Amino acid sequence: MIEHSISICSLNLGHSLKNPLNMFSISNMIKNFDVVALQETHFQTAASAATFHQHFEKDFDIKVSFPLKDDTYAGIALLIKHNSILRFESKKLEMPGRVMAYTCNIGNKI
């Protein structure tokens, strides 16, 4: 029987992303996890949300959910490390900015 392990981290960001330098400390905290759930992203602009994506997309597949009427981009995010055995398959549930649920495939690391 082949066993796989998956490391998971949940992080409440609060307002820590208001300072772009905090992305580097967050990167260091989450770099060894396969799956990361982020709550309370509180991006202030579309540009800051784009900066987040640019910073983390080299290591993670990113799914985000923001309230549709909210222009502050405060919501949640799921990140799966590119070299993990998990892959996002399909969205199962979303309440924008509050709940996101995905089915993931388990396969071989790349």
C-alpha positions in Angstrom: 0.0 0.0 0.0 1.4 3.4 -1.0 1.0 6.1 1.6 1.0 9.8 1.0 1.1 12.6 3.4 -0.3 16.0 2.9 0.6 19.0 5.1 -2.2 21.6 5.7 -2.0 25.1 7.1 -4.8 27.6 7.9 -3.8 31.2 8.4 -5.9 34.2 9.4 -4.2 37.2 7.7 -6.3 39.9 9.3 -4.9 43.1 7.9 -1.4 41.8 7.5 -1.4 42.2 3.7 -1.8 46.0 4.0 2.0 46.0 4.2 3.5 44.3 1.1 6.6 43.3 3.1 4.5 40.9 5.1 4.1 38.7 2.0 7.7 37.6 2.5 7.1 36.5 6.1 3.9 34.8 5.1 5.8 33.0 2.3 8.3 31.7 4.8 5.5 30.5 7.1 3.6 28.5 4.4 6.4 27.3 2.1 6.5 23.8 3.5 2.8 23.1 3.3 0.9 21.4 0.5 -2.4 23.1 1.2 -2.9 26.6 2.6 -6.2 28.1 3.6 -6.2 31.9 4.0 -8.9 33.9 5.7 -9.5 37.6 5.9 -7.2 38.6 3.0 -8.2 42.3 3.2 -6.6 43.4 -0.1 -7.2 47.1 -0.4 -7.1 47.3 -4.2 -7.2 45.1 -7.2 -3.5 45.9 -7.6 -2.6 44.5 -4.2 -4.6 41.3 -5.0 -2.6 41.1 -8.2 0.6 41.5 -6.3 -0.4 38.6 -4.0 -1.1 36.4 -7.1 2.3 37.3 -8.7 4.1 36.6 -5.5 2.6 33.2 -4.7 1.6 31.8 -8.1 5.2 30.6 -8.8 4.8 28.0 -6.0 1.0 27.5 -5.6 -2.2 27.0 -7.6 -4.4 29.7 -6.2 -8.2 30.0 -5.8 -9.7 33.1 -4.3 -13.2 34.2 -3.3 -14.3 37.7 -2.7 -17.8 39.1 -2.1 -19.1 40.3 -5.4 -20.2 43.7 -4.1 -17.1 44.3 -2.1 -14.4 46.5 -3.7 -11.8 45.9 -1.0 -11.1 42.3 -2.0 -11.5 41.0 1.5 -12.1 37.3 1.3 -10.6 33.8 1.4 -8.1 31.9 -0.6 -7.0 28.3 -1.1 -3.5 27.5 -2.2 -2.1 24.1 -3.3 1.6 23.7 -3.8 2.5 22.9 -7.5 4.7 19.9 -6.5 1.9 18.5 -4.2 0.1 15.2 -5.0 -3.2 17.2 -4.9 -4.8 19.1 -7.8 -7.9 21.2 -7.8 -10.6 19.4 -9.8 -13.9 21.2 -9.4 -15.6 23.8 -7.3 -18.3 22.3 -5.1 -19.5 25.3 -3.1 -19.0 29.0 -2.9 -20.4 31.8 -0.8 -18.3 34.7 -2.1 -15.8 35.8 0.5 -17.0 33.3 3.1 -16.9 29.7 1.9 -15.1 27.8 -0.8 -15.1 24.1 -1.3 -13.2 22.1 -4.0 -12.8 18.5 -4.9 -9.2 17.6 -5.4 -7.5 14.8 -7.3 -4.7 12.9 -5.7 -1.9 11.9 -8.2 1.8 11.8 -8.5 4.1 14.7 -7.6 5.6 16.5 -10.5 
